[in-house]
Amino acid sequence: MILNRAAAVLATPLAALAVASAPACDDDHDHDEHSHGQEVTLTFAAKVGTEAFSCGATYANVGAAASTVKPNDFRFYVHDFRLVATDGTEWPVSLEQDGLWQSANVALLDFEDKTGTCANGTAPTNVTVRGTFDTGHETVAWSGVKFRVGVPFVLNHGDASTAASPLNLSGLFWSWQGGYKFMRLDMAVEGAMGGENPHGDGAGALLHLGSTDCTLDATTQSVSACGAPNRPEITLVKNATFDPATEKIVLDYAALVDGVDLSMDMGGAPGCMSGKDDPECGPIFTHLGLDLATGLPSATAVQTAFHLE
C-alpha cells in the first residue's frame, strides 16, 4: 500500500526548527483556563559514519568486513518522547496528530525517497517529530531527550490496511500477529554472496526490527503478548545544555552494524530479522541497547546507534 502524501510535504526541511512558545495567557482571565503548552520540533538525521545518508550513494568500509554498501530502505517508527531537564526531570511530549507522518502519538522517520537504489519506499521524506510539552510557567533548561523506537503494543497488532497514516504501510508490516517492522534499514552489499540484490536471494544486509514470539489468544483471537517486544529505549542526555532548535538526533548506520560481517549471511533469516538465534542480530541489538534474549532494554549494554549532533 502506498502512503497517501500531500504535495505540501514532498520536501521536508532538514534544518532543525526552533522551540516556539504558545501565546501567553490573557491576564484578564484565570491562567488555569489556558494551555501553557509549548511547541517543539525534534529533527533527526541519518548517517553512515561521517557521511549523510542518501539514496543512490555508495558507502565504503562498513561493518566487520569493511563492506561497500548502497541503500535500499531507511525508515523507522518512534514514540514516547520526553524532554529531559538538567535536574533529571522528564517532561512528556505530546505529538501533533497530523494523520500523515504522526498519528496516535507515533511518528515515522523516513529518509529514503524512492530514488537511486531505494526502490521499495515512497517519494516523500520526513525527518522531524513535532509536538508540545507543558511546563506551566516554569522555565526549564534541557539536557537531552528520551524516546522509544517502534510502535506501542496497543497499536502493533491491528490492521495495516485500515490504519491511519503512517501506520498504513504494507512495506513496514510483517503480519497481524507479528505487527509492524519498527525499523527497516536495508542495504545492498557489493560483492556479497548471491549478488547485490537483498530481496529474494538472501544477499545484502537487511535489518527489520520488530516484536517476535507473539502469542495469539485463541478465545479473543487477538495477540495477548510478545515474548520479545524489541522496542529500544533511546536516552540522549548531555552534561551540557541540549537545544532542540539547533541539535539533531542522528542514527548512524555504521555504528549500528559495527562488528557485523555484511558480506555474507551467517545463519538464520537473511540479515537480521529480530530472531533470537540470528548471528547478525547480536551486535545490532547491543548497539540498540537491547537484550537479544529477552527483547527488553539491556541491563549492561548502552545504545551507541543514536547520538546528538
C-alpha positions in Angstrom: 0.0 0.0 0.0 1.4 3.4 -0.9 1.3 6.1 1.7 -1.0 8.9 0.7 1.2 12.0 0.9 0.0 15.6 0.3 2.1 17.5 -2.2 2.9 20.0 0.5 5.1 17.5 2.4 7.1 16.3 -0.5 10.1 18.3 0.6 10.6 18.4 4.4 13.3 20.9 5.6 16.4 19.2 7.0 17.3 22.2 9.2 16.3 22.0 12.9 13.3 24.1 13.8 13.1 26.2 17.0 11.1 25.6 20.1 8.3 28.1 20.0 6.2 29.2 22.9 2.4 29.3 22.6 0.8 32.7 23.0 0.8 34.0 26.6 -2.3 33.8 28.8 -4.5 36.8 28.9 -4.0 38.5 32.3 -7.8 39.2 32.4 -8.6 35.5 32.7 -7.8 32.7 35.0 -4.4 31.1 34.0 -5.8 27.6 34.6 -8.3 28.1 31.8 -5.4 28.3 29.2 -2.9 25.9 28.0 0.7 26.6 28.8 1.9 24.2 26.1 5.0 25.0 24.1 5.7 23.6 20.7 8.9 21.7 19.9 10.3 20.2 16.7 12.9 17.5 17.1 15.0 17.0 14.0 16.5 13.7 13.0 19.4 12.9 10.6 20.7 9.6 9.1 24.3 9.0 8.5 26.7 6.2 7.6 29.7 7.0 9.7 30.5 10.7 8.9 28.6 10.7 5.6 25.0 11.9 5.3 22.5 9.2 4.2 21.3 9.5 0.6 19.6 7.1 -1.8 22.0 6.3 -4.7 25.1 7.0 -2.6 27.8 4.4 -2.0 29.4 3.9 1.4 32.7 2.1 1.9 34.3 0.4 4.9 31.0 -0.6 6.7 30.8 -3.4 9.1 33.4 -6.0 10.2 34.4 -6.9 6.6 34.8 -3.3 5.5 32.0 -3.8 3.0 30.8 -1.3 0.4 27.0 -0.8 0.6 24.2 1.0 -1.2 20.9 2.0 0.4 17.6 0.2 -0.3 15.5 1.5 2.6 15.8 3.6 5.7 12.7 4.1 7.8 11.7 3.7 11.5 8.9 4.4 13.9 9.3 6.3 17.1 7.1 7.2 20.1 7.1 8.1 23.8 9.1 11.3 23.6 10.3 13.0 26.8 12.5 16.1 27.1 15.0 15.7 30.0 15.7 18.7 32.2 19.1 19.4 33.6 17.8 18.3 37.0 16.8 14.9 35.5 13.1 15.6 35.4 11.3 14.2 32.3 8.6 16.2 30.5 6.4 14.2 28.1 6.0 15.5 24.6 2.5 15.0 23.1 2.9 14.6 19.3 0.9 16.6 16.8 -1.7 14.4 15.2 -1.3 15.3 11.6 -2.6 11.9 10.3 0.3 11.9 7.8 3.6 11.3 9.5 2.2 11.3 13.0 -0.8 9.5 14.4 -1.8 8.2 17.8 1.4 9.6 19.2 3.5 7.5 16.8 5.8 9.1 14.2 7.5 7.8 11.1 11.0 8.9 10.2 11.6 8.3 6.5 15.0 9.1 4.9 14.6 7.2 1.6 13.0 8.9 -1.3 12.4 6.1 -3.8 15.3 7.3 -6.0 18.5 5.6 -6.9 18.7 2.1 -5.3 15.8 2.8 -2.9 13.0 1.1 -4.9 10.7 -0.1 -2.1 9.7 3.1 -0.3 7.8 6.3 -1.0 9.0 9.6 -2.6 8.1 11.9 0.4 10.5 12.0 3.3 10.2 13.1 6.9 13.0 14.0 9.3 11.1 15.8 12.1 8.9 14.9 15.1 6.6 17.7 16.1 4.7 18.1 19.4 4.0 20.1 22.5 5.1 19.9 26.2 3.7 21.7 29.2 5.9 23.1 32.0 3.3 25.7 33.1 5.1 28.9 33.8 8.3 27.2 34.8 11.5 28.0 32.8 13.3 24.7 32.2 16.8 24.1 30.9 17.2 20.9 28.9 20.0 18.4 28.9 18.6 15.8 26.4 15.7 13.7 25.1 14.4 10.2 25.5 12.2 8.2 23.2 11.4 4.7 22.1 11.9 3.1 18.7 8.8 1.1 17.5 5.1 1.0 17.7 3.4 0.6 21.1 1.8 -2.8 21.8 -1.7 -1.4 21.8 -1.3 -0.3 18.1 1.1 -3.0 16.9 -1.4 -5.8 16.1 -4.1 -4.0 14.2 -5.0 -4.0 10.5 -2.4 -2.0 8.5 -4.8 -1.9 5.5 -7.3 0.3 7.5 -4.9 2.1 9.9 -4.4 5.8 9.7 -1.1 7.1 8.1 1.7 6.5 8.9 0.6 3.1 10.2 -0.8 2.0 6.8 2.4 1.0 5.0 2.5 -2.6 3.9 6.2 -2.4 3.5 6.6 -1.8 7.2 4.3 -4.5 8.4 5.0 -8.2 8.9 1.6 -9.7 9.7 -1.3 -9.0 12.0 0.1 -11.3 14.7 3.7 -10.1 14.3 2.9 -6.5 13.9 5.0 -3.7 12.4 8.6 -3.5 11.3 9.7 -0.9 13.8 12.8 -0.3 11.8 13.6 -1.2 8.2 17.2 -0.4 7.2 18.2 -2.3 4.1 21.5 -2.1 2.3 22.8 -3.9 -0.9 26.3 -5.1 -0.4 28.8 -5.1 -3.3 30.4 -8.4 -3.7 28.1 -10.2 -1.3 27.3 -13.8 -1.8 24.4 -14.0 -4.3 24.9 -10.5 -5.7 23.8 -7.0 -4.7 20.1 -7.6 -4.5 19.0 -8.2 -0.9 15.5 -9.2 -1.9 14.8 -12.7 -3.0 18.3 -14.3 -3.0 19.3 -13.5 0.6 22.3 -11.4 -0.3 22.8 -7.9 1.2 22.2 -6.5 4.6 18.6 -6.5 5.8 17.6 -5.1 9.2 14.0 -5.5 10.2 13.4 -4.8 13.8 10.0 -5.8 15.3 8.4 -7.8 18.1 8.7 -11.6 18.0 7.4 -14.6 19.9 3.9 -13.1 19.9 1.1 -15.2 21.4 -2.4 -15.4 19.9 -5.2 -15.7 22.4 -7.5 -18.5 21.0 -10.6 -17.1 22.7 -10.3 -13.4 21.7 -8.3 -14.0 18.5 -6.1 -11.2 19.5 -2.4 -11.0 20.4 -2.1 -11.2 24.1 1.7 -10.7 24.5 5.0 -10.9 22.7 7.9 -12.7 24.3 10.4 -10.3 22.7 9.0 -6.7 22.5 12.2 -5.4 20.9 11.4 -1.7 21.5 14.7 0.2 22.1 14.7 2.9 24.8 16.9 5.7 23.5 18.4 8.1 26.1 20.4 11.0 24.8 21.4 13.2 27.7 24.4 15.5 27.9 26.4 17.1 30.6 25.6 20.4 29.0 22.5 22.2 27.7 20.6 20.5 24.9 19.0 22.9 22.4 16.2 21.2 20.3 16.3 24.2 18.0 19.9 23.6 16.8 20.8 20.0 17.6 19.8 16.9 15.7 19.2 13.3 16.7 21.4 11.2 14.5 21.1 7.5 13.6 24.4 6.2 12.4 24.1 3.1 10.4 27.8 2.3 10.6 27.7 2.4 14.4 24.6 0.2 14.3 26.2 -2.6 12.3 29.7 -2.2 13.8 31.1 -5.7 14.2 28.7 -7.4 11.7 30.1 -9.0 8.6 27.7 -7.6 5.9 29.4 -9.6 3.1 27.6 -12.9 3.9 24.8 -14.2 6.0 25.9 -16.3 8.9 22.7 -18.1 9.5 19.0 -17.7 10.3 16.9 -15.3 8.3 18.7 -13.1 5.7 20.4 -10.3 7.6 18.8 -9.5 11.0 15.0 -10.2 11.3 15.0 -9.9 15.1 15.4 -13.6 15.7 17.0 -14.6 19.0 19.2 -17.2 17.2 20.3 -14.9 14.3 24.1 -14.3 14.5 23.7 -10.9 12.8 21.3 -9.6 15.4 23.6 -9.9 18.4 25.8 -6.9 17.8 22.9 -4.9 16.3 20.8 -5.4 19.4 23.7 -4.5 21.6 24.2 -1.2 19.7 20.4 -0.5 20.2 20.7 -1.2 23.9 18.5 -4.3 23.7 18.9 -7.8 25.2 18.6 -10.2 22.3 17.4 -13.0 24.6 14.5 -11.0 26.2 13.8 -8.2 23.7 13.9 -5.8 26.7 16.4 -2.9 27.4 19.7 -4.4 28.3 20.9 -4.1 31.9 24.5 -3.7 30.7 24.7 -2.5 27.1 24.3 1.2 26.4 23.0 2.1 22.9 25.5 3.5 20.5 23.5 3.8 17.3 22.0 7.2 18.1 23.8 10.4 19.1 23.2 14.1 19.3 25.0 16.4 16.9 
